[in-house]
Amino acid sequence: MITVKVTYTVKPGFVTKNKENIRRFLADFQKMDTSAFWYHVSVMEDGVSFQHLSAYRDEKIQQEVLNVPSFKAFQLERDASGLNGSHTVQLLEFVGASSEILHPEQPV
């Protein structure tokens, strides 16, 4: 399993637009096979910092998710808004969860 944490801070005037863009790509993600990945976005206490947590069964589904057009558009607009070096990406080692978050790949 691949788990990733992304954090960044946007300018106060971009928060509403960023949330709209997030809702748009999450709606598109929900049309996919969500048994193969999990994606969660939160806004931190300061109201301008965002945290994206994701888990993918494998690299194939990760690439499918990361190449959804609305997600790519979100990234472009977010980056163009001026992140001032606040963007970080961390690969995490999955240890466990309170429930099964991804279903194992089904044999064909």
Secondary structure, DSSP 4 states (H G I P E B T S, - for coil): -EEEEEEEE--GGGHHHHHHHHHHHHHHHTTS-TTSEEEEEEE-TTSSEEEEEEEESSHHHHHHHHT-HHHHHHHHHHHHTT-TT--EEEEE-----SS--SPPPPP-
